[in-house]
Amino acid sequence: MDATGLSQTHVLKEGGKMDGLLLEKIPNGYKKKKEFATRYKAILALARDKKKLDRLPTKTSHRGSVPAKITVSFPKAGQNAKFISIDDIDSFAAARKEAPNRMKPIAEKRLKRGFAKIIGESGKFKDWGGEKSDLYSTRVRIGGKRVRAAIAFKGKATTGKLVPGKMGKNGDQINRLFNEPAEVYLVVYVGQIDSSIISQMEAFAIGNALKGGNVFYGIVDGNDVSRLVSAYPQRF
C-alpha cells in the first residue's frame, strides 16, 4: 500500500491473484514465497533490461527451435467466495416472510444475545480488545448443513452509515473477523451499511477461498435486523 498508493482492498485482491504462484497467504496479507526469495533481484534486473529478458528462455517464452505449447491456469477463487443474505441462511428461515419495518436501534449486547438464541448457541462471548469476532458458532445452518460462522456486531452505540473506519479501534475488525476458522462471515449493524464494507469483505473472502472450499460472506443491516426481530420477538 505504501509503495503503490493502492487501497487495502485493491492490494488484497491483487495479492490473491498471485497466491500460490509468487506469493503465499499469511494472516493479514501475503508474503513472498521462500523458493523465490533468492531470485527476486535477478528477476527485477531482467525486468529492467529488455534485451537480456528477450534472450531468456522460459516456460511461457520458448527460445529453442522446438515449438512449445504452454497452458497456464489460475485459481478461480472468486467462484468459491459467495455473497449471501439472511434469506440464504436456514437458521433465519422465519424472517423470509417478514417485511422490513421501522424500529428503534438496539444495543449491541442485546443484538448479539438475540442472534445467539436464534441459532441455538448457548456459549458465553465476552467482549475484549483482541477478539476476532463478536460471536463464533458452529450451529448456523446453510443448505441443511451446519457450518462455522464468525459474526461482528455494531449496535446503537455506532451512529451513521457503517464504514470500515468504524469497525474496530484501528479499522481492522473485518481483517480480524476473516482470521477466524469459518465458512460464513457476517457483519450485523442496526443501520445502513456502506458498500465499502462489502468490498472489503469480498477481498478477504476471495483470499480465504484460495485455501479451498466455499466461503460465504454477507451483511445484515437495519432492515434485515427488523425482519429478524419481527420473526423471532422472544429471542430479543
Residue frames relative to the residue before (quaternion, step in Angstrom):
aa qw qx qy qz dx dy dz
M 1.0000 0.0000 0.0000 0.0000 0.00 0.00 0.00
D 0.6668 0.5034 -0.3053 0.4568 3.59 0.95 -0.90
A 0.6991 0.4944 -0.2766 0.4363 3.57 0.96 -0.87
T 0.7982 0.3328 -0.1452 0.4806 3.58 0.99 -0.83
G 0.4027 -0.7126 0.4813 0.3136 3.57 1.15 -0.52
L 0.4643 0.6788 -0.4461 0.3529 3.59 1.29 0.17
S 0.5644 -0.5953 0.4493 0.3538 3.56 -1.26 0.42
Q 0.6597 -0.4983 0.3743 0.4200 3.57 -1.27 0.33
T 0.6413 0.5322 -0.3260 0.4464 3.59 0.95 -0.85
H 0.6655 0.5048 -0.3001 0.4607 3.58 0.94 -0.92
V 0.6512 0.5216 -0.3130 0.4537 3.58 0.95 -0.90
L 0.6682 0.4989 -0.3028 0.4614 3.59 0.94 -0.88
K 0.6346 0.5245 -0.3348 0.4583 3.60 1.01 -0.74
E 0.6812 0.4732 -0.2928 0.4757 3.58 0.93 -0.92
G 0.6240 0.5306 -0.3390 0.4628 3.58 1.05 -0.73
G 0.6255 0.5574 -0.3277 0.4367 3.57 1.06 -0.79
K 0.6352 0.5417 -0.3332 0.4381 3.59 1.06 -0.72
M 0.7484 0.3870 -0.2092 0.4963 3.59 1.11 -0.67
D 0.4232 0.7098 -0.4686 0.3124 3.58 1.28 -0.04
G 0.7733 0.2739 -0.2347 0.5214 3.56 -0.78 1.02
L 0.6791 0.4216 -0.2802 0.5316 3.59 1.27 -0.29
L 0.8185 0.0245 0.0225 0.5735 3.58 0.39 -1.23
L 0.7762 0.3010 -0.1415 0.5356 3.55 1.16 -0.62
E 0.1919 -0.7504 0.6126 0.1572 3.55 -1.30 0.25
K 0.5369 -0.6536 0.4423 0.2981 3.57 -1.11 0.78
I 0.0245 0.7499 -0.6606 0.0263 3.53 -1.08 0.88
P 0.6739 -0.4630 0.3425 0.4628 3.63 -1.17 0.25
N 0.8511 0.1453 -0.1550 0.4801 3.57 -0.95 1.00
G 0.8421 -0.0743 0.0328 0.5331 3.62 1.14 0.20
Y 0.5323 -0.5979 0.4893 0.3460 3.55 -1.13 -0.74
K 0.1055 -0.7762 0.6135 0.0998 3.59 -1.24 0.36
K 0.6494 -0.5105 0.3869 0.4099 3.57 -1.28 0.34
K 0.4814 -0.6486 0.5030 0.3075 3.57 -1.06 0.74
K 0.5880 -0.6253 0.3882 0.3355 3.59 -0.97 0.90
E 0.6726 0.5293 -0.3121 0.4124 3.58 0.93 -0.88
F 0.7024 0.4269 -0.2726 0.5002 3.61 1.23 -0.32
A 0.4386 0.7522 -0.4270 0.2440 3.58 1.27 -0.37
T 0.7268 0.4358 -0.2474 0.4698 3.60 0.95 -0.86
R 0.6995 0.4911 -0.2564 0.4513 3.59 1.27 -0.23
Y 0.4456 0.7265 -0.4449 0.2753 3.57 1.25 -0.16
K 0.6372 0.5256 -0.3394 0.4499 3.61 0.99 -0.78
A 0.6599 0.5007 -0.3064 0.4690 3.58 0.97 -0.85
I 0.6338 0.5344 -0.3225 0.4569 3.57 1.03 -0.82
L 0.6819 0.4807 -0.2855 0.4716 3.58 0.91 -0.94
A 0.6213 0.5436 -0.3408 0.4498 3.59 1.05 -0.74
L 0.6615 0.4918 -0.3008 0.4796 3.58 0.99 -0.82
A 0.6244 0.5505 -0.3345 0.4417 3.56 1.06 -0.74
R 0.6932 0.4690 -0.2706 0.4756 3.59 1.15 -0.61
D 0.7399 0.3377 -0.1991 0.5467 3.59 1.24 -0.38
K 0.2800 -0.8163 0.4818 0.1521 3.59 0.00 1.31
K 0.6320 0.5450 -0.3458 0.4291 3.62 1.01 -0.75
K 0.6677 0.4810 -0.2947 0.4858 3.57 0.91 -0.89
L 0.6442 0.5306 -0.3184 0.4496 3.56 1.01 -0.84
D 0.6514 0.5263 -0.3089 0.4508 3.59 1.01 -0.84
R 0.6946 0.4695 -0.2715 0.4726 3.59 1.13 -0.65
L 0.5796 0.6150 -0.3638 0.3917 3.58 1.26 -0.26
P 0.2962 -0.7514 0.5570 0.1936 3.64 -0.65 1.03
T 0.0156 0.7921 -0.6088 0.0398 3.58 -0.92 0.93
K 0.6770 -0.4848 0.3575 0.4230 3.55 -1.28 0.17
T 0.7389 0.3909 -0.2236 0.5012 3.58 1.07 -0.68
S 0.7628 0.2234 -0.1483 0.5884 3.60 1.26 -0.20
H 0.1120 -0.8424 0.5263 0.0277 3.56 0.30 1.31
R 0.2194 -0.8051 0.5426 0.0960 3.62 -0.85 1.03
G 0.5548 0.6281 -0.3877 0.3839 3.61 1.25 -0.09
S 0.6671 -0.5156 0.3710 0.3893 3.53 -1.34 -0.14
V 0.6485 0.5072 -0.3158 0.4716 3.59 1.26 -0.33
P 0.4239 -0.7041 0.4998 0.2736 3.62 -0.66 1.02
A 0.1364 -0.7928 0.5903 0.0659 3.55 -1.01 0.76
K 0.2075 -0.7552 0.6102 0.1193 3.54 -1.02 0.83
I 0.0683 -0.8198 0.5682 -0.0213 3.53 -0.53 1.19
T 0.1350 -0.7699 0.6200 0.0683 3.55 -0.96 0.91
V 0.0774 -0.7983 0.5972 0.0095 3.55 -0.69 1.09
S 0.0492 -0.8025 0.5946 0.0060 3.56 -0.83 0.96
F 0.1931 -0.7715 0.5988 0.0948 3.54 -1.12 0.72
P 0.5650 -0.6178 0.4185 0.3520 3.60 -1.03 0.70
K 0.2913 -0.7573 0.5611 0.1640 3.57 -0.89 0.95
A 0.0438 -0.8580 0.5117 -0.0050 3.53 0.67 1.19
G 0.5936 0.6106 -0.3657 0.3755 3.56 1.08 -0.71
Q 0.6242 0.5520 -0.3374 0.4379 3.56 1.13 -0.61
N 0.7055 0.4532 -0.2574 0.4802 3.58 1.18 -0.52
A 0.6397 0.4572 -0.3256 0.5251 3.57 1.30 -0.07
K 0.0115 0.8490 -0.5224 0.0784 3.57 -0.31 1.26
F 0.3672 -0.7171 0.5534 0.2112 3.55 -0.95 0.97
I 0.0335 -0.8044 0.5930 -0.0100 3.58 -0.92 0.91
S 0.2629 -0.7212 0.6122 0.1897 3.56 -1.36 0.26
I 0.7065 -0.4362 0.3113 0.4623 3.60 -1.23 0.02
D 0.5957 0.5828 -0.3644 0.4156 3.59 1.18 -0.48
D 0.6626 0.4946 -0.2967 0.4778 3.59 1.24 -0.35
I 0.6520 0.5167 -0.3009 0.4662 3.59 1.28 -0.19
D 0.4493 -0.7226 0.4630 0.2483 3.57 -0.59 1.18
S 0.6219 0.5788 -0.3378 0.4052 3.58 1.03 -0.80
F 0.7404 0.3563 -0.2018 0.5330 3.60 1.20 -0.50
A 0.2061 0.8465 -0.4757 0.1209 3.59 1.25 0.41
A 0.6382 0.5584 -0.3386 0.4078 3.60 0.96 -0.80
A 0.6427 0.5454 -0.3256 0.4282 3.60 1.15 -0.52
R 0.4961 0.6911 -0.4206 0.3152 3.60 1.21 -0.33
K 0.7215 0.4281 -0.2451 0.4859 3.59 1.07 -0.67
E 0.5888 0.5880 -0.3627 0.4195 3.59 1.29 -0.08
A 0.3186 -0.7248 0.5799 0.1920 3.56 -1.15 0.71
P 0.5849 -0.5756 0.4217 0.3856 3.62 -1.08 0.56
N 0.0028 -0.7951 0.6064 -0.0066 3.57 -1.10 0.65
R 0.5744 -0.5943 0.4327 0.3601 3.53 -1.22 0.42
M 0.1006 0.7791 -0.6121 0.0904 3.54 -0.97 0.89
K 0.5542 -0.5938 0.4577 0.3617 3.55 -1.18 0.48
P 0.5492 -0.6087 0.4478 0.3568 3.62 -1.00 0.77
I 0.2295 -0.7829 0.5660 0.1182 3.58 -1.03 0.77
A 0.6157 -0.5830 0.3929 0.3558 3.55 -1.20 0.55
E 0.6252 -0.5659 0.3899 0.3700 3.56 -1.17 0.62
K 0.6350 0.5440 -0.3326 0.4361 3.60 0.98 -0.82
R 0.6688 0.4857 -0.2873 0.4840 3.57 0.98 -0.89
L 0.6227 0.5511 -0.3238 0.4513 3.55 1.07 -0.83
K 0.6821 0.4844 -0.2789 0.4715 3.57 0.88 -0.97
R 0.6437 0.5230 -0.3223 0.4562 3.58 0.98 -0.82
G 0.6472 0.5292 -0.3156 0.4489 3.58 1.02 -0.83
F 0.6580 0.5000 -0.3079 0.4714 3.57 0.92 -0.88
A 0.6412 0.5322 -0.3269 0.4459 3.58 0.94 -0.86
K 0.6665 0.4979 -0.3007 0.4663 3.58 0.97 -0.83
I 0.6353 0.5404 -0.3339 0.4391 3.59 0.97 -0.81
I 0.7599 0.3747 -0.2134 0.4865 3.59 0.84 -0.93
G 0.5137 -0.6791 0.4002 0.3388 3.58 1.30 0.00
E 0.4221 0.6946 -0.4699 0.3443 3.55 1.12 0.67
S 0.1492 -0.8290 0.5367 0.0498 3.59 -0.55 1.18
G 0.4651 0.6948 -0.4435 0.3230 3.59 1.24 -0.04
K 0.4311 -0.6796 0.5289 0.2694 3.55 -1.31 0.32
F 0.0758 -0.8061 0.5868 -0.0104 3.56 -0.89 0.98
K 0.0856 -0.8180 0.5688 0.0017 3.55 -0.22 1.32
D 0.4600 -0.6819 0.4982 0.2743 3.55 -1.05 0.82
W 0.1561 0.7549 -0.6307 0.0887 3.56 -1.08 0.82
G 0.7146 -0.5345 0.2677 0.3633 3.54 -1.16 0.66
G 0.7678 0.3929 -0.2036 0.4633 3.59 1.00 -0.77
E 0.3917 0.7442 -0.4746 0.2599 3.59 1.21 0.18
K 0.4201 -0.7000 0.5190 0.2533 3.56 -1.15 0.67
S 0.7923 0.0394 -0.0019 0.6089 3.58 1.09 -0.76
D 0.5171 -0.6321 0.4721 0.3318 3.56 -1.23 0.39
L 0.7878 0.0504 -0.0140 0.6137 3.57 1.15 -0.63
Y 0.0192 -0.7826 0.6218 -0.0234 3.55 -0.77 1.09
S 0.0995 0.8137 -0.5597 0.1213 3.57 -0.74 1.04
T 0.2948 -0.7289 0.5897 0.1845 3.54 -1.24 0.57
R 0.5823 0.6232 -0.3430 0.3935 3.59 1.27 0.27
V 0.4537 0.6526 -0.4709 0.3828 3.60 1.22 0.14
R 0.1902 -0.8017 0.5601 0.0855 3.60 -0.97 0.86
I 0.0332 0.7599 -0.6473 0.0498 3.53 -1.01 0.97
G 0.8375 0.0648 -0.0742 0.5375 3.56 -0.78 0.99
G 0.6884 -0.5009 0.2736 0.4476 3.57 1.10 0.69
K 0.6928 0.4468 -0.2743 0.4951 3.59 1.28 -0.01
R 0.4781 -0.6415 0.5170 0.3043 3.54 -1.19 0.62
V 0.0393 -0.7930 0.6079 -0.0066 3.54 -1.00 0.90
R 0.5072 -0.6172 0.4998 0.3346 3.54 -1.27 0.36
A 0.0517 -0.8199 0.5699 -0.0172 3.57 -0.83 1.00
A 0.1267 -0.7579 0.6368 0.0629 3.55 -1.09 0.83
I 0.0496 -0.8322 0.5507 -0.0416 3.57 -0.63 1.15
A 0.1674 -0.7561 0.6265 0.0881 3.57 -1.06 0.86
F 0.1667 -0.8114 0.5573 0.0566 3.58 -0.87 0.99
K 0.0353 -0.7479 0.6613 0.0462 3.51 -1.27 0.62
G 0.1752 -0.8224 0.5378 0.0617 3.57 -0.58 1.18
K 0.8118 -0.3093 0.1919 0.4566 3.56 -1.26 -0.39
A 0.5204 0.6298 -0.4227 0.3923 3.61 1.24 -0.22
T 0.6675 0.4167 -0.2792 0.5503 3.58 1.24 -0.44
T 0.1175 -0.8220 0.5562 0.0342 3.58 -0.77 1.00
G 0.7517 0.3707 -0.2873 0.4637 3.54 -1.25 0.46
K 0.7157 -0.4071 0.3238 0.4661 3.54 -1.32 -0.14
L 0.4150 -0.7182 0.5033 0.2421 3.57 -0.93 0.91
V 0.0039 0.7787 -0.6250 0.0547 3.56 -0.78 1.14
P 0.7122 -0.4704 0.2953 0.4293 3.63 -1.19 0.38
G 0.6335 0.5670 -0.3301 0.4102 3.59 1.03 -0.77
K 0.6799 0.4601 -0.2831 0.4958 3.59 1.23 -0.41
M 0.5811 0.5725 -0.3663 0.4477 3.56 1.33 0.05
G 0.8294 -0.0307 -0.0330 0.5569 3.57 0.03 1.29
K 0.6789 -0.5145 0.3470 0.3924 3.55 -1.26 0.49
N 0.7785 0.2898 -0.1448 0.5376 3.56 1.03 -0.83
G 0.5272 -0.6513 0.3994 0.3721 3.58 1.25 0.23
D 0.5696 0.6206 -0.3576 0.4031 3.57 1.24 0.44
Q 0.3178 0.7935 -0.4783 0.2016 3.60 1.23 0.30
I 0.6414 0.5068 -0.3313 0.4711 3.61 1.02 -0.73
N 0.5940 0.5598 -0.3464 0.4624 3.56 1.07 -0.76
R 0.7023 0.4588 -0.2668 0.4744 3.59 0.81 -1.00
L 0.5918 0.5857 -0.3598 0.4211 3.58 1.08 -0.74
F 0.7330 0.4367 -0.2344 0.4659 3.58 0.90 -0.97
N 0.5545 0.5670 -0.4111 0.4495 3.57 1.25 0.17
E 0.5031 0.6209 -0.4319 0.4182 3.58 1.30 -0.02
P 0.4502 -0.6718 0.5076 0.2974 3.63 -1.08 0.65
A 0.3371 0.7537 -0.4839 0.2900 3.58 0.17 1.27
E 0.4054 -0.6746 0.5536 0.2722 3.52 -1.39 0.17
V 0.7603 0.2887 -0.1422 0.5642 3.57 1.23 -0.57
Y 0.0371 -0.7867 0.6160 -0.0158 3.58 -0.92 1.00
L 0.0039 -0.8172 0.5741 -0.0514 3.57 -0.71 1.11
V 0.1642 -0.7250 0.6574 0.1236 3.53 -1.24 0.65
V 0.0991 -0.8118 0.5755 0.0011 3.58 -0.66 1.16
Y 0.0934 0.7899 -0.5971 0.1036 3.57 -0.81 1.03
V 0.4697 -0.7113 0.4562 0.2554 3.56 -1.02 0.82
G 0.7193 0.3726 -0.2522 0.5293 3.60 1.26 0.15
Q 0.7528 -0.3532 0.2893 0.4742 3.55 -1.20 -0.62
I 0.2212 -0.7762 0.5810 0.1050 3.58 -0.98 0.88
D 0.4046 -0.7360 0.4946 0.2236 3.57 -0.73 1.09
S 0.6024 -0.5913 0.4033 0.3534 3.57 -1.16 0.65
S 0.5543 0.6146 -0.3945 0.3993 3.61 1.19 -0.44
I 0.5797 0.5592 -0.3711 0.4620 3.59 1.18 -0.52
I 0.6629 0.4995 -0.2980 0.4715 3.58 0.95 -0.90
S 0.6433 0.5300 -0.3240 0.4476 3.59 0.96 -0.85
Q 0.6670 0.4922 -0.3003 0.4719 3.56 0.96 -0.86
M 0.6441 0.5129 -0.3185 0.4696 3.57 0.98 -0.82
E 0.6229 0.5518 -0.3332 0.4432 3.57 1.02 -0.82
A 0.6524 0.5251 -0.3165 0.4455 3.59 0.93 -0.91
F 0.6917 0.4585 -0.2789 0.4832 3.58 0.89 -0.91
A 0.6208 0.5436 -0.3472 0.4456 3.60 1.04 -0.72
I 0.6403 0.5125 -0.3211 0.4735 3.59 0.99 -0.82
G 0.6375 0.5329 -0.3211 0.4544 3.57 1.00 -0.84
N 0.6799 0.4743 -0.2880 0.4794 3.59 0.95 -0.86
A 0.6329 0.5536 -0.3306 0.4286 3.58 1.06 -0.77
L 0.5651 0.6097 -0.3822 0.4035 3.59 1.16 -0.50
K 0.6368 0.5317 -0.3243 0.4546 3.57 1.19 -0.46
G 0.6273 -0.5454 0.3224 0.4528 3.57 1.31 -0.11
G 0.7564 0.3604 -0.2809 0.4681 3.56 -1.14 0.68
N 0.5820 -0.5884 0.4392 0.3496 3.55 -1.31 0.28
V 0.1141 -0.7556 0.6413 0.0698 3.53 -1.16 0.68
F 0.1332 -0.7913 0.5950 0.0464 3.57 -0.75 1.09
Y 0.0287 0.7939 -0.6064 0.0350 3.58 -0.94 0.85
G 0.1491 0.8044 -0.5634 0.1153 3.56 -1.08 0.62
I 0.3798 -0.6986 0.5595 0.2337 3.53 -1.37 0.12
V 0.1539 -0.7299 0.6556 0.1174 3.53 -1.29 0.49
D 0.1042 -0.8355 0.5385 0.0335 3.59 -0.18 1.27
G 0.7924 -0.3352 0.2183 0.4604 3.56 -1.30 -0.14
N 0.6358 0.5303 -0.3290 0.4542 3.59 0.99 -0.79
D 0.6902 0.4684 -0.2821 0.4740 3.57 0.92 -0.89
V 0.6033 0.5476 -0.3550 0.4584 3.57 1.08 -0.71
S 0.6495 0.5158 -0.3200 0.4578 3.61 0.97 -0.86
R 0.6314 0.5255 -0.3295 0.4654 3.60 1.06 -0.71
L 0.6599 0.5049 -0.3048 0.4654 3.57 1.00 -0.82
V 0.6401 0.5143 -0.3244 0.4696 3.58 1.01 -0.83
S 0.6507 0.5092 -0.3127 0.4685 3.62 1.00 -0.79
A 0.7020 0.4701 -0.2646 0.4651 3.58 0.99 -0.84
Y 0.8014 0.1654 -0.0672 0.5709 3.59 1.07 -0.70
P 0.0175 -0.8596 0.5106 0.0095 3.63 0.69 1.04
Q 0.6539 0.5340 -0.3163 0.4327 3.59 1.04 -0.68
R 0.6254 0.5542 -0.3351 0.4354 3.57 1.23 -0.45
F 0.7384 0.3856 -0.2176 0.5086 3.58 1.17 -0.55
